[in-house]
Amino acid sequence: ARAVDVERDGSGRVSAVVFVVGPERQRHVVRCERLVVADGVRSPLGKVLGREWHRDTAYGVAGRSYVKSGRFDDPWISSHLELRAEPGGGAGLRAANDKGALLPGYGWIFPLGTAGEGGEVNLGVGALATAKRPAALQIRPLMEYYAELRREEWELGPDLRLPTSALLPMGGAVSGVAGPNWILVGDAAGCVNPLNGEGIDYGLETGRVGAELLASRTDVAEAWPQLLTGHYGEAFSIARRLAGLLTVPRLLPTFGPLGMRSQTLMTVALRVMGNLVTDEDRDVTARLWRWAGRRSVALDDRPPFTA
Ligand SMILES: Cc1cc2nc3c(=O)[nH]c(=O)nc-3n(C[C@H](O)[C@H](O)[C@H](O)COP(=O)(O)OP(=O)(O)OC[C@H]3O[C@@H](n4cnc5c(N)ncnc54)[C@H](O)[C@@H]3O)c2cc1C
């Protein structure tokens, strides 16, 4: 059922959630003591509660589809950081006929094994953007073009099933994430890693720590953004700063391949991009990353999770 509104008591606490059900849009009111809002990237209920997305820092533009593939059970996920136009390919792509012209965005293919409809891969494309440098790409044509490029190699079928796209707030670029007895978690709270687009683990983690917090306090309005800032603030701040750099045209394709030839650099990159540096780590990379995170937050006009 779709949640469309909340009721509040005199102290500002949410006392009930209003749902509409069925084609007659019947109204149902469900009383609650605490509320966890996990309604994803657009967060309609979060908006009702005052959540705001700030687009000045890096955000994602991404689309995915499902495609039949002879390699649906391949053990590897694949991604292509650099997409190039080829003559005659990619209907609707402006650059499609310029030999080798660089296209904005990257692509991925995730084999699904026997999950879902069976025999399919998840195929998608994405790019990073900021309010200053919006991504100059049309998701659907780019996705079709990417499928065309990989069709032979991945034995892809002709149709892209259930194509969908979204703008993705990242790196805590939202404010208004909590009230006295409610919290936003996962995508609704902008908890997506700006460097690799991962949000599933953050969704699970914020759900867990959020439930613990709600169970232990009567008022979480201050405590929830503080906890998010403590957990993710520094890493998100530096990550979205670096992700903002990646929106500079040609930077990734120019320096990416150089970096990828260095095993040391790639080991460091995968570790920091995946947010795999823990507070206990004492090595040079970990210390540098934490230092950069602290410096980055100090320089932020708007640190993560603030207005
Ligand atoms: C194209 C694409 C590729 C991605 N690839 C990856 C990846 O490879 N790895 C990774 O870790 N992350 C990836 N992500 C991000 C990941 O999908 C999200 O971060 C994650 O799903 C967030 O989980 P969530 O529970 O917060 O929100 P969601 O998974 O979006 O769930 C929100 C739910 O709330 C429901 N809902 C919305 N509004 C209402 C309402 N008003 N009332 C009731 N219910 C409502 C929705 O129907 C939905 O079921 C990708 C995202 C996109 C768009």
The ligand as an ORCA input file, in Angstrom:
! r2SCAN-3c Opt
* xyz 0 1
  C      20.281      1.455    -11.966
  C      20.752      1.234    -10.549
  C      21.788      0.350    -10.289
  C      22.233      0.123     -8.984
  N      23.250     -0.780     -8.758
  C      23.647     -1.048     -7.491
  C      24.665     -2.025     -7.207
  O      25.189     -2.658     -8.109
  N      25.031     -2.238     -5.905
  C      24.437     -1.571     -4.871
  O      24.803     -1.789     -3.709
  N      23.481     -0.644     -5.115
  C      23.064     -0.366     -6.378
  N      22.094      0.574     -6.618
  C      21.519      1.290     -5.471
  C      20.531      0.394     -4.718
  O      19.572     -0.108     -5.614
  C      19.839      1.215     -3.633
  O      20.802      1.950     -2.899
  C      19.065      0.325     -2.670
  O      18.089     -0.410     -3.362
  C      18.403      1.200     -1.592
  O      17.533      0.444     -0.813
  P      16.300      1.151     -0.109
  O      15.609      0.056      0.646
  O      16.732      2.370      0.608
  O      15.338      1.672     -1.299
  P      14.612      0.849     -2.453
  O      15.310     -0.420     -2.754
  O      14.379      1.817     -3.551
  O      13.210      0.484     -1.793
  C      12.220      1.451     -1.550
  C      10.862      0.763     -1.527
  O       9.879      1.693     -1.062
  C       8.730      1.572     -1.876
  N       8.005      2.858     -1.816
  C       8.327      4.025     -2.417
  N       7.426      4.972     -2.125
  C       6.520      4.388     -1.314
  C       5.328      4.874     -0.673
  N       4.903      6.132     -0.793
  N       4.611      4.022      0.092
  C       5.018      2.735      0.237
  N       6.141      2.220     -0.330
  C       6.861      3.043     -1.112
  C       9.265      1.234     -3.259
  O       8.257      0.631     -4.038
  C      10.418      0.302     -2.913
  O       9.964     -1.022     -2.802
  C      21.629      0.820     -7.906
  C      20.580      1.718     -8.172
  C      20.135      1.928     -9.476
  C      18.974      2.884     -9.748
*
